[in-house]
């Protein structure tokens, strides 16, 4: 599609990122009350406040679109267009004073992500990916880097403890065949991959709000995102995710995992 097809949505997504950033920044490295959700993951006033503010704008500007947020669930789930929000992807990093978290905003049409934003409000870094358009970082077009083979690849994942037992085995297999491995990063890893600073990201257990925004960003920068069966990601994907900056890496990487 041409840019004009999503121009209004891009402007709205920027507005959502801006309002979330304004709410999140005052809480960073400040005293916080930390609550635990049912899955024992942490949540704060910053997470809830940022999502509430974004949802309020969407309810006013896109009343027919669905909204799916990590903290407040789903509204109008049968809508063809769905805004998917993760106000702070990397809440543990945020609580720990690390600026490797990000706000994720995605627009999904017919189950597939077509627009995505990663916004890092502390460093004021913003990645914007749109279907059929090049990804931009703070307004400049960016590209992934080429990587000739797995033994040249820099692999990243948020934490090995987030893998299920069998998944950790598969991750270890690919880790041992890569040049080096970075731990930590959450959504920031995918932004770095899009900028050409790492080559592979492998993760398990992600929810749709964890990866929907990342797909247009990675693919618009020249990379590829798939599930562990090498299928395109959509709202029904189970959250076993691999991203490669170089398309030639995806099949060797999956083979190395011995799935």
FIKOLZA-1660 file (N, C-alpha, C; in steps of 0.1 Angstrom, whole numbers, plus 5000, padded with zeros to 4 digits):
% residues 259
   i   px   py   pz ch aa at
   1 5008 4988 5000  A  X  N
   1 5000 5000 5000  A  X CA
   1 5009 5013 5000  A  X  C
   2 5003 5023 4995  A  X  N
   2 5011 5036 4995  A  X CA
   2 5010 5042 5009  A  X  C
   3 5019 5051 5011  A  X  N
   3 5020 5058 5024  A  X CA
   3 5006 5064 5028  A  X  C
   4 4999 5069 5018  A  X  N
   4 4987 5076 5021  A  X CA
   4 4977 5067 5027  A  X  C
   5 4978 5054 5025  A  X  N
   5 4968 5045 5031  A  X CA
   5 4969 5045 5046  A  X  C
   6 4981 5048 5051  A  X  N
   6 4982 5047 5066  A  X CA
   6 4987 5061 5072  A  X  C
   7 4986 5071 5064  A  X  N
   7 4991 5084 5069  A  X CA
   7 4985 5088 5082  A  X  C
   8 4972 5088 5083  A  X  N
   8 4964 5092 5095  A  X CA
   8 4968 5082 5106  A  X  C
   9 4969 5070 5104  A  X  N
   9 4972 5060 5114  A  X CA
   9 4986 5062 5120  A  X  C
  10 4996 5066 5111  A  X  N
  10 5009 5069 5115  A  X CA
  10 5009 5081 5125  A  X  C
  11 5002 5091 5121  A  X  N
  11 5002 5103 5129  A  X CA
  11 4995 5100 5143  A  X  C
  12 4985 5092 5142  A  X  N
  12 4978 5088 5155  A  X CA
  12 4988 5080 5163  A  X  C
  13 4995 5070 5157  A  X  N
  13 5004 5062 5165  A  X CA
  13 5015 5071 5172  A  X  C
  14 5020 5081 5164  A  X  N
  14 5030 5090 5170  A  X CA
  14 5024 5097 5183  A  X  C
  15 5011 5101 5181  A  X  N
  15 5005 5108 5192  A  X CA
  15 5003 5099 5204  A  X  C
  16 5000 5086 5202  A  X  N
  16 4999 5076 5213  A  X CA
  16 5013 5075 5220  A  X  C
  17 5023 5074 5212  A  X  N
  17 5037 5072 5217  A  X CA
  17 5041 5085 5226  A  X  C
  18 5037 5096 5221  A  X  N
  18 5040 5109 5228  A  X CA
  18 5033 5109 5242  A  X  C
  19 5020 5106 5242  A  X  N
  19 5013 5107 5254  A  X CA
  19 5018 5096 5264  A  X  C
  20 5021 5084 5259  A  X  N
  20 5026 5074 5268  A  X CA
  20 5040 5078 5274  A  X  C
  21 5048 5084 5266  A  X  N
  21 5061 5089 5271  A  X CA
  21 5060 5099 5281  A  X  C
  22 5051 5108 5280  A  X  N
  22 5049 5119 5290  A  X CA
  22 5045 5113 5303  A  X  C
  23 5038 5102 5303  A  X  N
  23 5033 5096 5316  A  X CA
  23 5045 5088 5322  A  X  C
  24 5052 5081 5314  A  X  N
  24 5062 5072 5318  A  X CA
  24 5074 5079 5324  A  X  C
  25 5079 5089 5318  A  X  N
  25 5092 5095 5322  A  X CA
  25 5093 5099 5336  A  X  C
  26 5083 5106 5342  A  X  N
  26 5084 5110 5356  A  X CA
  26 5086 5098 5366  A  X  C
  27 5082 5086 5362  A  X  N
  27 5083 5074 5371  A  X CA
  27 5096 5067 5370  A  X  C
  28 5104 5071 5359  A  X  N
  28 5117 5064 5357  A  X CA
  28 5127 5067 5368  A  X  C
  29 5133 5057 5374  A  X  N
  29 5142 5059 5385  A  X CA
  29 5137 5067 5397  A  X  C
  30 5124 5066 5398  A  X  N
  30 5117 5073 5410  A  X CA
  30 5111 5062 5419  A  X  C
  31 5108 5065 5431  A  X  N
  31 5102 5055 5440  A  X CA
  31 5088 5050 5434  A  X  C
  32 5087 5036 5434  A  X  N
  32 5075 5031 5427  A  X CA
  32 5069 5020 5436  A  X  C
  33 5056 5019 5436  A  X  N
  33 5049 5007 5441  A  X CA
  33 5048 4997 5430  A  X  C
  34 5053 4985 5433  A  X  N
  34 5053 4974 5423  A  X CA
  34 5043 4963 5427  A  X  C
  35 5033 4961 5418  A  X  N
  35 5023 4950 5421  A  X CA
  35 5027 4938 5412  A  X  C
  36 5022 4927 5416  A  X  N
  36 5024 4914 5408  A  X CA
  36 5011 4910 5402  A  X  C
  37 5011 4907 5389  A  X  N
  37 4999 4902 5383  A  X CA
  37 4998 4887 5385  A  X  C
  38 4987 4881 5380  A  X  N
  38 4984 4867 5382  A  X CA
  38 4996 4858 5377  A  X  C
  39 5003 4863 5367  A  X  N
  39 5014 4855 5362  A  X CA
  39 5027 4858 5369  A  X  C
  40 5027 4866 5379  A  X  N
  40 5038 4870 5387  A  X CA
  40 5047 4880 5380  A  X  C
  41 5043 4885 5369  A  X  N
  41 5050 4896 5363  A  X CA
  41 5047 4909 5369  A  X  C
  42 5056 4919 5370  A  X  N
  42 5054 4931 5377  A  X CA
  42 5046 4941 5369  A  X  C
  43 5039 4950 5376  A  X  N
  43 5032 4961 5369  A  X CA
  43 5032 4973 5378  A  X  C
  44 5032 4985 5372  A  X  N
  44 5033 4998 5380  A  X CA
  44 5023 5008 5376  A  X  C
  45 5022 5019 5383  A  X  N
  45 5013 5030 5378  A  X CA
  45 5017 5035 5364  A  X  C
  46 5030 5034 5361  A  X  N
  46 5034 5039 5348  A  X CA
  46 5028 5031 5337  A  X  C
  47 5028 5017 5339  A  X  N
  47 5022 5008 5329  A  X CA
  47 5008 5011 5327  A  X  C
  48 5001 5012 5338  A  X  N
  48 4986 5014 5338  A  X CA
  48 4982 5027 5332  A  X  C
  49 4989 5038 5337  A  X  N
  49 4986 5051 5333  A  X CA
  49 4988 5053 5318  A  X  C
  50 4999 5048 5313  A  X  N
  50 5003 5050 5299  A  X CA
  50 4992 5043 5290  A  X  C
  51 4989 5031 5294  A  X  N
  51 4979 5024 5286  A  X CA
  51 4965 5031 5286  A  X  C
  52 4961 5035 5298  A  X  N
  52 4948 5042 5299  A  X CA
  52 4948 5054 5291  A  X  C
  53 4959 5062 5290  A  X  N
  53 4959 5074 5282  A  X CA
  53 4958 5071 5267  A  X  C
  54 4965 5061 5263  A  X  N
  54 4965 5057 5249  A  X CA
  54 4951 5052 5245  A  X  C
  55 4945 5044 5254  A  X  N
  55 4932 5039 5251  A  X CA
  55 4921 5050 5250  A  X  C
  56 4923 5060 5258  A  X  N
  56 4913 5071 5258  A  X CA
  56 4914 5078 5244  A  X  C
  57 4926 5080 5239  A  X  N
  57 4927 5087 5226  A  X CA
  57 4921 5078 5215  A  X  C
  58 4924 5065 5216  A  X  N
  58 4918 5056 5205  A  X CA
  58 4903 5055 5206  A  X  C
  59 4897 5055 5218  A  X  N
  59 4883 5055 5219  A  X CA
  59 4877 5067 5212  A  X  C
  60 4884 5078 5213  A  X  N
  60 4878 5091 5207  A  X CA
  60 4881 5091 5192  A  X  C
  61 4893 5087 5188  A  X  N
  61 4897 5089 5174  A  X CA
  61 4893 5077 5165  A  X  C
  62 4893 5065 5171  A  X  N
  62 4890 5053 5163  A  X CA
  62 4880 5044 5170  A  X  C
  63 4867 5049 5172  A  X  N
  63 4857 5042 5180  A  X CA
  63 4853 5029 5174  A  X  C
  64 4856 5026 5161  A  X  N
  64 4852 5013 5155  A  X CA
  64 4863 5003 5156  A  X  C
  65 4875 5008 5158  A  X  N
  65 4886 4998 5159  A  X CA
  65 4887 4991 5172  A  X  C
  66 4892 4979 5172  A  X  N
  66 4895 4972 5185  A  X CA
  66 4907 4977 5192  A  X  C
  67 4908 4974 5205  A  X  N
  67 4920 4977 5213  A  X CA
  67 4923 4965 5221  A  X  C
  68 4936 4962 5221  A  X  N
  68 4941 4951 5229  A  X CA
  68 4953 4955 5236  A  X  C
  69 4952 4957 5249  A  X  N
  69 4964 4962 5257  A  X CA
  69 4968 4951 5268  A  X  C
  70 4980 4952 5271  A  X  N
  70 4985 4942 5281  A  X CA
  70 4978 4943 5294  A  X  C
  71 4976 4955 5299  A  X  N
  71 4971 4958 5312  A  X CA
  71 4956 4958 5313  A  X  C
  72 4949 4961 5303  A  X  N
  72 4934 4963 5304  A  X CA
  72 4926 4955 5294  A  X  C
  73 4932 4945 5288  A  X  N
  73 4925 4936 5280  A  X CA
  73 4920 4941 5266  A  X  C
  74 4910 4935 5261  A  X  N
  74 4905 4937 5247  A  X CA
  74 4892 4943 5247  A  X  C
  75 4890 4953 5238  A  X  N
  75 4877 4959 5234  A  X CA
  75 4874 4957 5220  A  X  C
  76 4862 4953 5216  A  X  N
  76 4858 4950 5202  A  X CA
  76 4868 4941 5195  A  X  C
  77 4869 4928 5201  A  X  N
  77 4878 4919 5195  A  X CA
  77 4875 4914 5181  A  X  C
  78 4863 4916 5176  A  X  N
  78 4860 4912 5163  A  X CA
  78 4862 4922 5152  A  X  C
  79 4867 4934 5156  A  X  N
  79 4870 4945 5147  A  X CA
  79 4881 4940 5137  A  X  C
  80 4879 4944 5124  A  X  N
  80 4889 4941 5114  A  X CA
  80 4903 4948 5117  A  X  C
  81 4902 4960 5123  A  X  N
  81 4914 4967 5127  A  X CA
  81 4915 4967 5142  A  X  C
  82 4927 4964 5147  A  X  N
  82 4930 4962 5161  A  X CA
  82 4943 4969 5165  A  X  C
  83 4942 4978 5174  A  X  N
  83 4954 4985 5180  A  X CA
  83 4959 4977 5192  A  X  C
  84 4971 4973 5191  A  X  N
  84 4977 4964 5201  A  X CA
  84 4988 4972 5209  A  X  C
  85 4986 4973 5222  A  X  N
  85 4994 4982 5231  A  X CA
  85 5001 4974 5242  A  X  C
  86 5014 4977 5243  A  X  N
  86 5022 4973 5254  A  X CA
  86 5028 4985 5260  A  X  C
  87 5023 4991 5270  A  X  N
  87 5028 5004 5275  A  X CA
  87 5042 5004 5279  A  X  C
  88 5046 4994 5286  A  X  N
  88 5061 4992 5289  A  X CA
  88 5065 4978 5287  A  X  C
  89 5071 4975 5276  A  X  N
  89 5076 4962 5273  A  X CA
  89 5090 4962 5279  A  X  C
  90 5092 4954 5290  A  X  N
  90 5104 4954 5298  A  X CA
  90 5102 4961 5311  A  X  C
  91 5091 4958 5318  A  X  N
  91 5088 4964 5330  A  X CA
  91 5099 4961 5341  A  X  C
  92 5105 4949 5341  A  X  N
  92 5116 4946 5350  A  X CA
  92 5127 4956 5348  A  X  C
  93 5131 4958 5335  A  X  N
  93 5142 4967 5332  A  X CA
  93 5138 4981 5337  A  X  C
  94 5126 4986 5334  A  X  N
  94 5121 4999 5338  A  X CA
  94 5122 5000 5354  A  X  C
  95 5118 4990 5361  A  X  N
  95 5118 4991 5376  A  X CA
  95 5133 4991 5380  A  X  C
  96 5142 4985 5373  A  X  N
  96 5156 4984 5377  A  X CA
  96 5164 4996 5372  A  X  C
  97 5157 5006 5366  A  X  N
  97 5164 5018 5362  A  X CA
  97 5171 5017 5349  A  X  C
  98 5169 5006 5341  A  X  N
  98 5175 5004 5328  A  X CA
  98 5166 5010 5317  A  X  C
  99 5172 5018 5308  A  X  N
  99 5165 5024 5297  A  X CA
  99 5165 5015 5285  A  X  C
 100 5162 5002 5287  A  X  N
 100 5161 4992 5276  A  X CA
 100 5147 4988 5274  A  X  C
 101 5138 4994 5280  A  X  N
 101 5124 4991 5278  A  X CA
 101 5118 5000 5267  A  X  C
 102 5106 4997 5263  A  X  N
 102 5100 5005 5253  A  X CA
 102 5085 5004 5253  A  X  C
 103 5078 5014 5247  A  X  N
 103 5064 5013 5245  A  X CA
 103 5061 5008 5231  A  X  C
 104 5053 4998 5230  A  X  N
 104 5050 4991 5218  A  X CA
 104 5035 4995 5213  A  X  C
 105 5034 4999 5201  A  X  N
 105 5021 5003 5195  A  X CA
 105 5020 4996 5182  A  X  C
 106 5010 4989 5180  A  X  N
 106 5008 4982 5167  A  X CA
 106 4994 4984 5161  A  X  C
 107 4993 4985 5148  A  X  N
 107 4980 4984 5142  A  X CA
 107 4980 4971 5134  A  X  C
 108 4969 4963 5136  A  X  N
 108 4968 4950 5130  A  X CA
 108 4955 4950 5122  A  X  C
 109 4956 4945 5110  A  X  N
 109 4945 4944 5101  A  X CA
 109 4943 4929 5097  A  X  C
 110 4931 4924 5099  A  X  N
 110 4928 4910 5096  A  X CA
 110 4938 4901 5102  A  X  C
 111 4942 4904 5114  A  X  N
 111 4951 4895 5121  A  X CA
 111 4966 4897 5119  A  X  C
 112 4970 4905 5110  A  X  N
 112 4984 4907 5107  A  X CA
 112 4989 4921 5110  A  X  C
 113 5000 4923 5116  A  X  N
 113 5005 4936 5119  A  X CA
 113 5009 4944 5106  A  X  C
 114 5005 4956 5105  A  X  N
 114 5008 4965 5094  A  X CA
 114 5015 4978 5098  A  X  C
 115 5015 4981 5110  A  X  N
 115 5022 4993 5115  A  X CA
 115 5027 4990 5129  A  X  C
 116 5039 4995 5132  A  X  N
 116 5045 4992 5145  A  X CA
 116 5054 5004 5149  A  X  C
 117 5053 5007 5162  A  X  N
 117 5062 5016 5168  A  X CA
 117 5069 5010 5181  A  X  C
 118 5082 5012 5182  A  X  N
 118 5089 5010 5195  A  X CA
 118 5093 5025 5199  A  X  C
 119 5089 5029 5211  A  X  N
 119 5093 5042 5216  A  X CA
 119 5101 5040 5229  A  X  C
 120 5113 5045 5229  A  X  N
 120 5121 5045 5241  A  X CA
 120 5121 5059 5246  A  X  C
 121 5113 5062 5257  A  X  N
 121 5111 5076 5261  A  X CA
 121 5122 5083 5268  A  X  C
 122 5131 5075 5274  A  X  N
 122 5142 5081 5281  A  X CA
 122 5153 5086 5271  A  X  C
 123 5157 5078 5262  A  X  N
 123 5167 5081 5252  A  X CA
 123 5161 5089 5240  A  X  C
 124 5147 5090 5240  A  X  N
 124 5140 5096 5229  A  X CA
 124 5143 5090 5216  A  X  C
 125 5142 5077 5216  A  X  N
 125 5144 5069 5203  A  X CA
 125 5131 5063 5199  A  X  C
 126 5129 5064 5186  A  X  N
 126 5116 5059 5181  A  X CA
 126 5118 5052 5167  A  X  C
 127 5114 5039 5167  A  X  N
 127 5114 5031 5155  A  X CA
 127 5099 5031 5149  A  X  C
 128 5098 5033 5136  A  X  N
 128 5084 5032 5130  A  X CA
 128 5085 5023 5118  A  X  C
 129 5077 5013 5118  A  X  N
 129 5076 5004 5107  A  X CA
 129 5062 5003 5101  A  X  C
 130 5061 5004 5088  A  X  N
 130 5048 5004 5082  A  X CA
 130 5048 4994 5070  A  X  C
 131 5038 4986 5068  A  X  N
 131 5038 4977 5057  A  X CA
 131 5042 4983 5044  A  X  C
 132 5051 4977 5037  A  X  N
 132 5056 4981 5024  A  X CA
 132 5063 4994 5023  A  X  C
 133 5068 4999 5035  A  X  N
 133 5076 5011 5036  A  X CA
 133 5089 5008 5044  A  X  C
 134 5099 5015 5041  A  X  N
 134 5112 5013 5049  A  X CA
 134 5110 5018 5063  A  X  C
 135 5116 5010 5072  A  X  N
 135 5115 5014 5086  A  X CA
 135 5124 5027 5089  A  X  C
 136 5119 5035 5098  A  X  N
 136 5126 5047 5101  A  X CA
 136 5129 5047 5116  A  X  C
 137 5141 5053 5119  A  X  N
 137 5146 5055 5133  A  X CA
 137 5148 5069 5135  A  X  C
 138 5140 5075 5144  A  X  N
 138 5140 5090 5145  A  X CA
 138 5140 5097 5132  A  X  C
 139 5132 5092 5123  A  X  N
 139 5130 5099 5110  A  X CA
 139 5139 5094 5099  A  X  C
 140 5149 5087 5102  A  X  N
 140 5159 5083 5092  A  X CA
 140 5157 5068 5088  A  X  C
 141 5158 5065 5075  A  X  N
 141 5156 5051 5070  A  X CA
 141 5168 5043 5075  A  X  C
 142 5165 5031 5080  A  X  N
 142 5175 5022 5086  A  X CA
 142 5174 5008 5079  A  X  C
 143 5185 5001 5081  A  X  N
 143 5186 4988 5075  A  X CA
 143 5193 4978 5084  A  X  C
 144 5189 4966 5084  A  X  N
 144 5197 4955 5091  A  X CA
 144 5210 4953 5083  A  X  C
 145 5219 4945 5090  A  X  N
 145 5232 4942 5083  A  X CA
 145 5232 4928 5078  A  X  C
 146 5240 4926 5068  A  X  N
 146 5242 4913 5063  A  X CA
 146 5251 4904 5072  A  X  C
 147 5248 4891 5073  A  X  N
 147 5256 4882 5081  A  X CA
 147 5258 4869 5074  A  X  C
 148 5270 4866 5070  A  X  N
 148 5272 4854 5061  A  X CA
 148 5269 4841 5067  A  X  C
 149 5270 4839 5080  A  X  N
 149 5268 4826 5086  A  X CA
 149 5265 4827 5101  A  X  C
 150 5260 4816 5107  A  X  N
 150 5257 4816 5121  A  X CA
 150 5269 4819 5130  A  X  C
 151 5281 4814 5126  A  X  N
 151 5293 4816 5134  A  X CA
 151 5298 4830 5134  A  X  C
 152 5292 4839 5125  A  X  N
 152 5294 4853 5126  A  X CA
 152 5283 4861 5133  A  X  C
 153 5273 4854 5137  A  X  N
 153 5261 4861 5142  A  X CA
 153 5261 4864 5157  A  X  C
 154 5256 4876 5160  A  X  N
 154 5254 4881 5174  A  X CA
 154 5240 4878 5177  A  X  C
 155 5237 4869 5186  A  X  N
 155 5224 4865 5190  A  X CA
 155 5220 4872 5203  A  X  C
 156 5207 4875 5204  A  X  N
 156 5202 4882 5216  A  X CA
 156 5189 4876 5220  A  X  C
 157 5187 4876 5234  A  X  N
 157 5174 4872 5240  A  X CA
 157 5173 4879 5253  A  X  C
 158 5161 4881 5258  A  X  N
 158 5159 4888 5270  A  X CA
 158 5164 4881 5282  A  X  C
 159 5161 4868 5283  A  X  N
 159 5165 4860 5294  A  X CA
 159 5164 4845 5291  A  X  C
 160 5174 4837 5294  A  X  N
 160 5172 4822 5292  A  X CA
 160 5162 4816 5301  A  X  C
 161 5159 4823 5312  A  X  N
 161 5149 4818 5322  A  X CA
 161 5135 4820 5317  A  X  C
 162 5133 4827 5306  A  X  N
 162 5119 4829 5301  A  X CA
 162 5116 4818 5291  A  X  C
 163 5125 4809 5288  A  X  N
 163 5122 4798 5280  A  X CA
 163 5116 4786 5288  A  X  C
 164 5107 4779 5282  A  X  N
 164 5103 4766 5288  A  X CA
 164 5115 4756 5287  A  X  C
 165 5114 4746 5295  A  X  N
 165 5126 4736 5296  A  X CA
 165 5130 4732 5282  A  X  C
 166 5121 4727 5274  A  X  N
 166 5125 4722 5261  A  X CA
 166 5129 4733 5252  A  X  C
 167 5123 4745 5253  A  X  N
 167 5127 4757 5246  A  X CA
 167 5141 4761 5249  A  X  C
 168 5145 4760 5262  A  X  N
 168 5158 4764 5266  A  X CA
 168 5169 4755 5259  A  X  C
 169 5165 4742 5257  A  X  N
 169 5174 4733 5250  A  X CA
 169 5176 4737 5236  A  X  C
 170 5165 4741 5229  A  X  N
 170 5167 4746 5215  A  X CA
 170 5175 4758 5215  A  X  C
 171 5173 4767 5224  A  X  N
 171 5180 4780 5225  A  X CA
 171 5195 4777 5227  A  X  C
 172 5199 4768 5236  A  X  N
 172 5213 4765 5238  A  X CA
 172 5219 4759 5226  A  X  C
 173 5212 4752 5218  A  X  N
 173 5218 4746 5205  A  X CA
 173 5222 4757 5196  A  X  C
 174 5213 4767 5194  A  X  N
 174 5217 4778 5185  A  X CA
 174 5227 4787 5191  A  X  C
 175 5226 4789 5204  A  X  N
 175 5236 4798 5211  A  X CA
 175 5250 4793 5209  A  X  C
 176 5252 4780 5210  A  X  N
 176 5266 4775 5209  A  X CA
 176 5271 4776 5194  A  X  C
 177 5263 4779 5185  A  X  N
 177 5267 4780 5171  A  X CA
 177 5269 4794 5166  A  X  C
 178 5265 4804 5175  A  X  N
 178 5266 4818 5172  A  X CA
 178 5279 4823 5177  A  X  C
 179 5284 4835 5172  A  X  N
 179 5296 4841 5176  A  X CA
 179 5295 4845 5191  A  X  C
 180 5284 4851 5195  A  X  N
 180 5283 4856 5209  A  X CA
 180 5268 4858 5211  A  X  C
 181 5265 4860 5224  A  X  N
 181 5251 4861 5229  A  X CA
 181 5249 4873 5238  A  X  C
 182 5239 4881 5236  A  X  N
 182 5236 4892 5244  A  X CA
 182 5223 4889 5252  A  X  C
 183 5223 4892 5265  A  X  N
 183 5211 4889 5274  A  X CA
 183 5206 4903 5278  A  X  C
 184 5192 4903 5280  A  X  N
 184 5185 4915 5284  A  X CA
 184 5181 4922 5271  A  X  C
 185 5172 4932 5272  A  X  N
 185 5169 4940 5261  A  X CA
 185 5154 4941 5257  A  X  C
 186 5146 4930 5260  A  X  N
 186 5132 4930 5256  A  X CA
 186 5130 4935 5242  A  X  C
 187 5121 4944 5240  A  X  N
 187 5118 4949 5226  A  X CA
 187 5130 4957 5220  A  X  C
 188 5139 4962 5229  A  X  N
 188 5150 4970 5224  A  X CA
 188 5160 4961 5215  A  X  C
 189 5160 4948 5217  A  X  N
 189 5168 4939 5209  A  X CA
 189 5164 4940 5194  A  X  C
 190 5151 4941 5192  A  X  N
 190 5146 4941 5178  A  X CA
 190 5149 4954 5172  A  X  C
 191 5149 4965 5180  A  X  N
 191 5153 4978 5175  A  X CA
 191 5167 4978 5171  A  X  C
 192 5176 4972 5179  A  X  N
 192 5190 4971 5176  A  X CA
 192 5193 4962 5164  A  X  C
 193 5185 4951 5162  A  X  N
 193 5186 4943 5151  A  X CA
 193 5183 4951 5138  A  X  C
 194 5173 4959 5139  A  X  N
 194 5168 4967 5128  A  X CA
 194 5179 4978 5124  A  X  C
 195 5187 4982 5134  A  X  N
 195 5197 4992 5132  A  X CA
 195 5210 4985 5127  A  X  C
 196 5211 4972 5127  A  X  N
 196 5223 4965 5122  A  X CA
 196 5233 4963 5133  A  X  C
 197 5229 4962 5146  A  X  N
 197 5238 4960 5157  A  X CA
 197 5238 4946 5162  A  X  C
 198 5228 4938 5159  A  X  N
 198 5229 4924 5162  A  X CA
 198 5222 4916 5150  A  X  C
 199 5222 4903 5150  A  X  N
 199 5218 4895 5139  A  X CA
 199 5206 4886 5141  A  X  C
 200 5204 4881 5153  A  X  N
 200 5193 4872 5156  A  X CA
 200 5187 4875 5169  A  X  C
 201 5174 4874 5170  A  X  N
 201 5168 4874 5183  A  X CA
 201 5159 4862 5184  A  X  C
 202 5160 4854 5195  A  X  N
 202 5152 4842 5196  A  X CA
 202 5145 4842 5210  A  X  C
 203 5132 4840 5210  A  X  N
 203 5125 4841 5223  A  X CA
 203 5113 4832 5223  A  X  C
 204 5108 4829 5235  A  X  N
 204 5096 4820 5236  A  X CA
 204 5087 4826 5247  A  X  C
 205 5074 4823 5246  A  X  N
 205 5065 4827 5256  A  X CA
 205 5060 4841 5254  A  X  C
 206 5062 4847 5242  A  X  N
 206 5057 4861 5240  A  X CA
 206 5042 4861 5238  A  X  C
 207 5036 4872 5242  A  X  N
 207 5022 4874 5239  A  X CA
 207 5021 4883 5226  A  X  C
 208 5009 4884 5221  A  X  N
 208 5007 4892 5208  A  X CA
 208 5012 4906 5210  A  X  C
 209 5009 4912 5222  A  X  N
 209 5013 4926 5224  A  X CA
 209 5028 4927 5226  A  X  C
 210 5035 4916 5228  A  X  N
 210 5050 4916 5229  A  X CA
 210 5056 4917 5215  A  X  C
 211 5050 4912 5205  A  X  N
 211 5056 4911 5192  A  X CA
 211 5049 4918 5180  A  X  C
 212 5036 4921 5182  A  X  N
 212 5029 4927 5170  A  X CA
 212 5036 4939 5164  A  X  C
 213 5040 4948 5173  A  X  N
 213 5046 4961 5167  A  X CA
 213 5060 4958 5161  A  X  C
 214 5066 4947 5165  A  X  N
 214 5080 4945 5161  A  X CA
 214 5081 4940 5146  A  X  C
 215 5071 4933 5141  A  X  N
 215 5071 4927 5128  A  X CA
 215 5073 4937 5117  A  X  C
 216 5065 4948 5116  A  X  N
 216 5067 4958 5106  A  X CA
 216 5080 4965 5107  A  X  C
 217 5085 4966 5119  A  X  N
 217 5098 4973 5121  A  X CA
 217 5110 4965 5116  A  X  C
 218 5110 4952 5120  A  X  N
 218 5121 4943 5115  A  X CA
 218 5120 4941 5100  A  X  C
 219 5108 4939 5095  A  X  N
 219 5107 4935 5081  A  X CA
 219 5109 4948 5072  A  X  C
 220 5105 4959 5077  A  X  N
 220 5107 4971 5069  A  X CA
 220 5122 4976 5069  A  X  C
 221 5130 4970 5078  A  X  N
 221 5144 4973 5078  A  X CA
 221 5152 4963 5070  A  X  C
 222 5145 4953 5064  A  X  N
 222 5152 4943 5056  A  X CA
 222 5153 4930 5063  A  X  C
 223 5148 4929 5075  A  X  N
 223 5149 4916 5082  A  X CA
 223 5137 4907 5080  A  X  C
 224 5136 4897 5089  A  X  N
 224 5125 4887 5088  A  X CA
 224 5121 4883 5102  A  X  C
 225 5108 4882 5104  A  X  N
 225 5104 4876 5117  A  X CA
 225 5094 4865 5114  A  X  C
 226 5097 4854 5121  A  X  N
 226 5089 4842 5119  A  X CA
 226 5086 4835 5133  A  X  C
 227 5078 4825 5133  A  X  N
 227 5077 4816 5145  A  X CA
 227 5087 4805 5143  A  X  C
 228 5088 4796 5152  A  X  N
 228 5099 4785 5152  A  X CA
 228 5096 4775 5141  A  X  C
 229 5084 4776 5134  A  X  N
 229 5081 4767 5123  A  X CA
 229 5083 4774 5110  A  X  C
 230 5089 4786 5111  A  X  N
 230 5092 4795 5099  A  X CA
 230 5079 4800 5092  A  X  C
 231 5069 4802 5100  A  X  N
 231 5056 4808 5095  A  X CA
 231 5055 4822 5099  A  X  C
 232 5049 4831 5091  A  X  N
 232 5046 4845 5094  A  X CA
 232 5039 4846 5107  A  X  C
 233 5041 4856 5115  A  X  N
 233 5035 4859 5127  A  X CA
 233 5021 4866 5126  A  X  C
 234 5012 4861 5134  A  X  N
 234 4999 4868 5134  A  X CA
 234 4993 4866 5148  A  X  C
 235 4980 4870 5149  A  X  N
 235 4974 4871 5163  A  X CA
 235 4973 4857 5169  A  X  C
 236 4973 4846 5161  A  X  N
 236 4972 4833 5166  A  X CA
 236 4985 4826 5168  A  X  C
 237 4996 4833 5166  A  X  N
 237 5009 4827 5168  A  X CA
 237 5011 4824 5183  A  X  C
 238 5019 4814 5186  A  X  N
 238 5020 4809 5200  A  X CA
 238 5031 4817 5208  A  X  C
 239 5038 4825 5202  A  X  N
 239 5048 4833 5209  A  X CA
 239 5062 4827 5209  A  X  C
 240 5065 4817 5200  A  X  N
 240 5078 4813 5198  A  X CA
 240 5084 4820 5186  A  X  C
 241 5093 4830 5188  A  X  N
 241 5096 4840 5178  A  X CA
 241 5111 4840 5175  A  X  C
 242 5114 4841 5162  A  X  N
 242 5128 4843 5158  A  X CA
 242 5128 4855 5148  A  X  C
 243 5138 4864 5150  A  X  N
 243 5140 4875 5141  A  X CA
 243 5154 4874 5136  A  X  C
 244 5156 4876 5123  A  X  N
 244 5169 4876 5117  A  X CA
 244 5171 4889 5108  A  X  C
 245 5182 4895 5110  A  X  N
 245 5185 4907 5102  A  X CA
 245 5188 4904 5087  A  X  C
 246 5193 4892 5085  A  X  N
 246 5197 4887 5071  A  X CA
 246 5188 4875 5068  A  X  C
 247 5180 4876 5058  A  X  N
 247 5171 4865 5054  A  X CA
 247 5178 4852 5053  A  X  C
 248 5190 4852 5049  A  X  N
 248 5198 4839 5047  A  X CA
 248 5200 4832 5060  A  X  C
 249 5199 4839 5071  A  X  N
 249 5201 4832 5084  A  X CA
 249 5190 4824 5089  A  X  C
 250 5178 4827 5085  A  X  N
 250 5166 4821 5091  A  X CA
 250 5166 4806 5091  A  X  C
 251 5168 4800 5079  A  X  N
 251 5168 4786 5079  A  X CA
 251 5179 4779 5086  A  X  C
 252 5192 4784 5084  A  X  N
 252 5202 4778 5093  A  X CA
 252 5200 4779 5107  A  X  C
 253 5194 4791 5112  A  X  N
 253 5192 4793 5126  A  X CA
 253 5181 4783 5131  A  X  C
 254 5171 4781 5124  A  X  N
 254 5160 4771 5128  A  X CA
 254 5166 4757 5127  A  X  C
 255 5174 4754 5118  A  X  N
 255 5180 4741 5117  A  X CA
 255 5189 4738 5129  A  X  C
 256 5197 4749 5133  A  X  N
 256 5206 4748 5144  A  X CA
 256 5198 4745 5157  A  X  C
 257 5186 4750 5158  A  X  N
 257 5178 4747 5170  A  X CA
 257 5173 4733 5171  A  X  C
 258 5174 4726 5160  A  X  N
 258 5169 4712 5159  A  X CA
 258 5155 4710 5164  A  X  C
 259 5146 4718 5158  A  X  N
 259 5132 4717 5162  A  X CA
 259 5125 4705 5157  A  X  C
% end
